[in-house]
Amino acid sequence: MELDDGNQLGNIPTRPMRVKVLYTFDLENKTTCLARFPNTLDIPAVAIDDQSQVGVIELAQCIDAIIAASPEIVSKLDTGDFTI
């Protein structure tokens, strides 16, 4: 995985994680949906406190998961308001 400036995330330790993406696609952002990746992924992760870690994942992977979970939103791309 690379950042836009070409830096590798190779120095961040990875751990297996089940990735879930919360998203909405209604105009009022009142309906929240959940897309889950089908497999566990090795994700670069950093601790934010003693009990929680945050993983780093590419936006394209999140969008792929959302499209797989809600293929109907592809038809709304030109008129929708999306939050990930």
DSSP file (Angstrom, degrees, kcal/mol; ACC not computed):
  #  RESIDUE AA STRUCTURE BP1 BP2  ACC     N-H-->O    O-->H-N    N-H-->O    O-->H-N    TCO  KAPPA ALPHA  PHI   PSI    X-CA   Y-CA   Z-CA
    1    1 A M              0   0    0      0, 0.0     8,-1.3     0, 0.0     2,-0.4   0.000 360.0 360.0 360.0 136.5    0.0    0.0    0.0
    2    2 A E  B     -A    8   0A   0      6,-0.2     6,-0.2     7,-0.1     2,-0.1  -0.947 360.0-130.2-126.6 147.2    1.4    3.5   -0.9
    3    3 A L    >   -     0   0    0      4,-2.3     3,-2.1    -2,-0.4    55,-0.0  -0.436  41.5 -96.4 -82.1 167.6    0.4    7.0    0.1
    4    4 A D  T 3  S+     0   0    0      1,-0.3    -1,-0.1    -2,-0.1    -2,-0.0   0.815 124.0  56.1 -57.9 -32.5    0.0    9.6   -2.6
    5    5 A D  T 3  S-     0   0    0      2,-0.1    -1,-0.3     1,-0.1    -3,-0.0   0.394 121.5-104.7 -84.3   6.5    3.5   10.9   -2.1
    6    6 A G  S <  S+     0   0    0     -3,-2.1     2,-0.2     1,-0.3    -2,-0.1   0.361  71.7 144.5  92.6  -5.4    5.0    7.5   -2.7
    7    7 A N        -     0   0    0     -5,-0.1    -4,-2.3     1,-0.1    -1,-0.3  -0.460  45.2-131.8 -68.9 137.1    5.8    6.6    0.9
    8    8 A Q  B     -A    2   0A   0     -6,-0.2     3,-0.4    -2,-0.2    -6,-0.2  -0.594   3.8-144.7 -84.8 149.9    5.3    3.0    1.8
    9    9 A L    >   +     0   0    0     -8,-1.3     3,-1.8    -2,-0.2    -1,-0.1   0.148  67.9 116.8 -94.3  17.7    3.4    2.0    4.9
   10   10 A G  T 3   +     0   0    0      1,-0.3    -1,-0.2    -9,-0.2     4,-0.1   0.695  65.0  60.6 -62.1 -22.2    5.8   -0.9    5.4
   11   11 A N  T 3  S+     0   0    0     -3,-0.4    -1,-0.3     2,-0.1    -2,-0.1   0.544  86.3  87.7 -85.6  -5.3    7.2    0.3    8.7
   12   12 A I  S <  S-     0   0    0     -3,-1.8    34,-0.1     1,-0.0    -3,-0.0  -0.817  87.1-117.5 -91.0 127.0    3.7    0.2   10.3
   13   13 A P        -     0   0    0      0, 0.0    32,-2.5     0, 0.0     2,-0.3  -0.331  28.8-140.8 -64.1 144.7    3.0   -3.3   11.8
   14   14 A T  E     -B   44   0B   0     30,-0.3    28,-0.1    -4,-0.1    41,-0.0  -0.685  18.2-176.2-103.0 159.0    0.1   -5.1   10.3
   15   15 A R  E     -B   43   0B   0     28,-1.9    28,-2.5    -2,-0.3     2,-0.3  -0.984  37.0 -95.6-148.0 150.8   -2.5   -7.3   12.0
   16   16 A P  E     +B   42   0B   0      0, 0.0     2,-0.4     0, 0.0    26,-0.2  -0.502  51.3 175.4 -68.8 130.5   -5.4   -9.3   10.7
   17   17 A M  E     -B   41   0B   0     24,-2.9    24,-2.7    -2,-0.3     2,-0.7  -0.989  36.4-131.4-137.8 145.5   -8.7   -7.3   10.8
   18   18 A R        -     0   0    0     -2,-0.4     2,-0.4    22,-0.2    22,-0.1  -0.884  37.0-143.4 -89.5 116.6  -12.2   -7.8    9.7
   19   19 A V        -     0   0    0     -2,-0.7    18,-2.5    20,-0.5     2,-0.4  -0.698  20.9-177.9 -92.9 131.9  -13.0   -4.5    7.8
   20   20 A K  E     -C   36   0C   0     -2,-0.4     2,-0.5    16,-0.2    16,-0.2  -0.980   9.9-157.1-125.8 140.4  -16.4   -2.9    8.1
   21   21 A V  E     -C   35   0C   0     14,-3.0    14,-2.6    -2,-0.4     2,-0.4  -0.976   3.7-154.7-121.2 122.8  -17.4    0.3    6.2
   22   22 A L  E     +C   34   0C   0     -2,-0.5     2,-0.3    62,-0.2    12,-0.2  -0.813  28.6 159.0 -92.5 135.0  -20.2    2.5    7.4
   23   23 A Y  E     -C   33   0C   0     10,-2.2    10,-3.6    -2,-0.4     2,-0.3  -0.988  27.3-154.2-152.5 158.7  -21.8    4.6    4.7
   24   24 A T  B     +D   83   0D   0     59,-1.8    59,-1.6    -2,-0.3     8,-0.1  -0.949  10.8 177.8-129.3 153.7  -25.0    6.5    3.8
   25   25 A F        +     0   0    0      6,-0.5     2,-0.3    -2,-0.3    56,-0.3   0.154  51.0 102.4-141.9  21.0  -26.5    7.3    0.4
   26   26 A D  S >  S-     0   0    0      5,-0.4     3,-1.3    54,-0.1    -2,-0.0  -0.758  78.8-116.7-100.3 156.5  -29.7    9.1    1.3
   27   27 A L  T 3  S+     0   0    0     -2,-0.3    -1,-0.1     1,-0.3    -3,-0.0   0.799 113.7  44.5 -63.9 -30.7  -29.9   12.9    1.1
   28   28 A E  T 3  S-     0   0    0     53,-0.0    -1,-0.3    -3,-0.0    -4,-0.0   0.453 102.2-128.1 -93.3  -0.4  -30.5   13.5    4.8
   29   29 A N  S <  S+     0   0    0     -3,-1.3    -2,-0.1    52,-0.2     3,-0.1   0.849  71.1 127.5  54.9  37.2  -27.8   11.0    5.9
   30   30 A K        +     0   0    0      1,-0.1     2,-0.7     2,-0.0    -1,-0.1   0.669  53.9  66.4 -95.4 -20.1  -30.4    9.3    8.1
   31   31 A T        -     0   0    0     -5,-0.0    -6,-0.5     2,-0.0     2,-0.5  -0.904  67.5-167.0-107.8 112.7  -29.9    5.7    6.9
   32   32 A T        -     0   0    0     -2,-0.7     2,-0.3    -8,-0.1    -8,-0.2  -0.847   6.2-166.5-100.2 132.6  -26.5    4.3    7.8
   33   33 A C  E     -C   23   0C   0    -10,-3.6   -10,-2.2    -2,-0.5     2,-0.4  -0.758  10.2-141.0-115.3 161.9  -25.5    1.1    6.1
   34   34 A L  E     -C   22   0C   0     -2,-0.3     2,-0.4   -12,-0.2   -12,-0.2  -0.989  10.7-170.3-128.1 126.3  -22.7   -1.4    6.8
   35   35 A A  E     -C   21   0C   0    -14,-2.6   -14,-3.0    -2,-0.4     2,-0.4  -0.962  10.5-160.9-112.5 132.8  -20.5   -3.2    4.2
   36   36 A R  E     -C   20   0C   0     -2,-0.4   -16,-0.2   -16,-0.2    -2,-0.0  -0.915  20.4-121.6-113.7 139.7  -18.2   -5.9    5.4
   37   37 A F        -     0   0    0    -18,-2.5     4,-0.1    -2,-0.4   -18,-0.1  -0.578  22.2-133.2 -71.8 140.2  -15.2   -7.3    3.6
   38   38 A P  S    S+     0   0    0      0, 0.0     2,-0.3     0, 0.0    -1,-0.1   0.775  84.3  42.1 -69.2 -25.2  -15.7  -11.0    3.0
   39   39 A N  S    S-     0   0    0    -20,-0.0   -20,-0.5   -22,-0.0     2,-0.3  -0.826  89.8-102.9-121.2 157.7  -12.2  -11.9    4.1
   40   40 A T        -     0   0    0     -2,-0.3     2,-0.3   -22,-0.1   -22,-0.2  -0.630  41.8-154.6 -73.9 136.3   -9.9  -10.9    7.0
   41   41 A L  E     -B   17   0B   0    -24,-2.7   -24,-2.9    -2,-0.3     2,-0.9  -0.872  20.5-119.4-115.6 147.4   -7.2   -8.5    5.7
   42   42 A D  E     -B   16   0B   0     -2,-0.3   -28,-0.0   -26,-0.2   -24,-0.0  -0.784  45.0-175.3 -82.7 108.2   -3.7   -7.8    7.0
   43   43 A I  E     -B   15   0B   0    -28,-2.5   -28,-1.9    -2,-0.9     2,-0.3  -0.883  32.0-115.9-113.2 133.7   -4.1   -4.1    7.7
   44   44 A P  E     -B   14   0B   0      0, 0.0    12,-2.4     0, 0.0     2,-0.4  -0.543  47.8-175.7 -61.8 128.1   -1.4   -1.6    8.9
   45   45 A A  E     -E   55   0E   0    -32,-2.5     2,-0.3    -2,-0.3    10,-0.2  -0.976  20.6-166.1-136.9 144.7   -2.7   -0.6   12.3
   46   46 A V  E     -E   54   0E   0      8,-2.3     8,-2.8    -2,-0.4     2,-0.3  -0.964  29.0-112.1-127.2 146.6   -1.6    1.8   15.1
   47   47 A A  E     -E   53   0E   0     -2,-0.3     6,-0.3     6,-0.2     3,-0.1  -0.572  23.7-177.3 -76.7 135.2   -2.8    2.0   18.7
   48   48 A I  S    S-     0   0    0      4,-2.3     2,-0.3    -2,-0.3     5,-0.2   0.589  74.8 -15.0-104.3 -17.9   -4.9    5.1   19.6
   49   49 A D  S    S-     0   0    0      3,-1.3    -1,-0.3     0, 0.0     3,-0.2  -0.892  92.2 -69.1-160.8-168.4   -5.1    4.1   23.3
   50   50 A D  S    S+     0   0    0     -2,-0.3     3,-0.0     1,-0.2    -3,-0.0   0.722 129.5  25.3 -66.7 -21.3   -4.5    1.0   25.5
   51   51 A Q  S    S+     0   0    0      1,-0.1     2,-0.4     2,-0.0    -1,-0.2   0.492 110.9  69.2-122.3  -5.7   -7.5   -0.9   24.0
   52   52 A S        -     0   0    0     -3,-0.2    -4,-2.3     2,-0.0    -3,-1.3  -0.921  49.1-172.5-125.2 143.5   -8.1    0.4   20.5
   53   53 A Q  E     -E   47   0E   0     -2,-0.4     2,-0.4    -6,-0.3    -6,-0.2  -0.955  12.4-147.7-127.5 150.7   -6.3    0.3   17.2
   54   54 A V  E     -E   46   0E   0     -8,-2.8    -8,-2.3    -2,-0.3     2,-0.2  -0.971  14.4-148.2-118.6 132.6   -7.0    2.1   13.9
   55   55 A G  E     -E   45   0E   0     -2,-0.4     2,-0.5   -10,-0.2   -10,-0.2  -0.642   7.8-133.5 -98.5 158.0   -6.2    0.5   10.6
   56   56 A V        +     0   0    0    -12,-2.4     2,-0.3    -2,-0.2   -47,-0.0  -0.945  32.6 164.8-111.3 126.3   -5.2    2.2    7.4
   57   57 A I        -     0   0    0     -2,-0.5     2,-0.1   -14,-0.1   -14,-0.0  -0.982  39.4-100.3-141.4 150.5   -7.0    1.1    4.2
   58   58 A E    >>  -     0   0    0     -2,-0.3     4,-1.4     1,-0.1     3,-0.6  -0.446  24.1-130.3 -73.0 142.3   -7.2    2.5    0.7
   59   59 A L  H 3> S+     0   0    0      1,-0.2     4,-2.5     2,-0.2     5,-0.2   0.857 107.0  61.7 -58.7 -37.2  -10.4    4.4   -0.2
   60   60 A A  H 3> S+     0   0    0      1,-0.2     4,-2.3     2,-0.2    -1,-0.2   0.871 101.7  52.0 -59.7 -37.2  -10.8    2.3   -3.4
   61   61 A Q  H <> S+     0   0    0     -3,-0.6     4,-1.9     2,-0.2    -1,-0.2   0.894 109.4  49.8 -66.6 -38.6  -11.1   -0.9   -1.3
   62   62 A C  H  X S+     0   0    0     -4,-1.4     4,-2.2     2,-0.2    -2,-0.2   0.920 110.4  49.5 -63.6 -44.2  -13.8    0.8    0.7
   63   63 A I  H  X S+     0   0    0     -4,-2.5     4,-2.6     1,-0.2     5,-0.2   0.899 108.3  53.5 -63.9 -40.7  -15.7    1.8   -2.4
   64   64 A D  H  X S+     0   0    0     -4,-2.3     4,-2.0     1,-0.2    -1,-0.2   0.907 109.6  48.7 -59.2 -41.6  -15.4   -1.7   -3.8
   65   65 A A  H  X S+     0   0    0     -4,-1.9     4,-2.0     2,-0.2    -2,-0.2   0.896 111.4  49.6 -65.4 -40.4  -17.0   -3.1   -0.6
   66   66 A I  H  X S+     0   0    0     -4,-2.2     4,-2.7     2,-0.2    -2,-0.2   0.924 111.0  48.7 -65.4 -44.4  -19.8   -0.6   -0.7
   67   67 A I  H  < S+     0   0    0     -4,-2.6    -1,-0.2     1,-0.2    -2,-0.2   0.881 111.4  50.3 -64.4 -37.3  -20.6   -1.3   -4.4
   68   68 A A  H  < S+     0   0    0     -4,-2.0    -1,-0.2    -5,-0.2    -2,-0.2   0.882 116.0  42.0 -66.6 -37.1  -20.6   -5.0   -3.6
   69   69 A A  H  < S+     0   0    0     -4,-2.0    -2,-0.2     1,-0.2    -1,-0.2   0.821 131.9  21.7 -79.1 -31.8  -23.0   -4.5   -0.7
   70   70 A S    ><  +     0   0    0     -4,-2.7     3,-1.9    -5,-0.2     4,-0.3  -0.583  63.6 167.4-136.7  71.3  -25.3   -2.0   -2.4
   71   71 A P  G >  S+     0   0    0      0, 0.0     3,-1.2     0, 0.0     4,-0.4   0.718  70.8  74.2 -61.9 -18.4  -25.0   -2.3   -6.2
   72   72 A E  G >  S+     0   0    0      1,-0.2     3,-0.8     2,-0.2     4,-0.3   0.721  82.2  68.8 -67.8 -19.5  -28.1   -0.1   -6.7
   73   73 A I  G X  S+     0   0    0     -3,-1.9     3,-1.1     1,-0.2    -1,-0.2   0.708  81.2  74.5 -74.7 -16.6  -26.1    3.0   -5.7
   74   74 A V  G X  S+     0   0    0     -3,-1.2     3,-1.1    -4,-0.3    -1,-0.2   0.881  93.8  53.5 -60.5 -35.8  -24.1    2.9   -8.9
   75   75 A S  G <  S+     0   0    0     -3,-0.8    -1,-0.3    -4,-0.4     3,-0.3   0.654 107.4  52.6 -72.6 -14.0  -27.2    4.1  -10.8
   76   76 A K  G X> S+     0   0    0     -3,-1.1     4,-2.6    -4,-0.3     3,-1.0   0.299  74.2 107.3-101.8   8.1  -27.4    7.1   -8.4
   77   77 A L  T <4 S+     0   0    0     -3,-1.1    -1,-0.2     1,-0.3    -2,-0.1   0.834  80.0  48.0 -59.3 -34.3  -23.8    8.3   -8.8
   78   78 A D  T 34 S+     0   0    0     -3,-0.3    -1,-0.3    -4,-0.2    -2,-0.1   0.687 126.7  25.5 -81.8 -16.3  -24.8   11.4  -10.8
   79   79 A T  T <4 S+     0   0    0     -3,-1.0    -2,-0.2    -4,-0.1    -1,-0.2   0.485 100.7 101.8-122.2  -6.5  -27.5   12.5   -8.4
   80   80 A G     <  -     0   0    0     -4,-2.6     2,-0.5    -7,-0.1   -54,-0.1  -0.309  57.3-144.1 -85.0 163.7  -26.5   11.1   -5.1
   81   81 A D        -     0   0    0    -56,-0.3     2,-0.3    -2,-0.1   -52,-0.2  -0.980  28.7-167.3-123.7 113.8  -24.9   12.6   -2.0
   82   82 A F        -     0   0    0     -2,-0.5     2,-0.4    -5,-0.1   -57,-0.2  -0.810  15.5-171.7-114.0 143.0  -22.6   10.0   -0.4
   83   83 A T  B      D   24   0D   0    -59,-1.6   -59,-1.8    -2,-0.3    -2,-0.0  -0.998 360.0 360.0-130.6 129.0  -20.8    9.9    2.9
   84   84 A I              0   0    0     -2,-0.4   -62,-0.2   -61,-0.2    -1,-0.1   0.315 360.0 360.0-119.9 360.0  -18.2    7.3    3.8
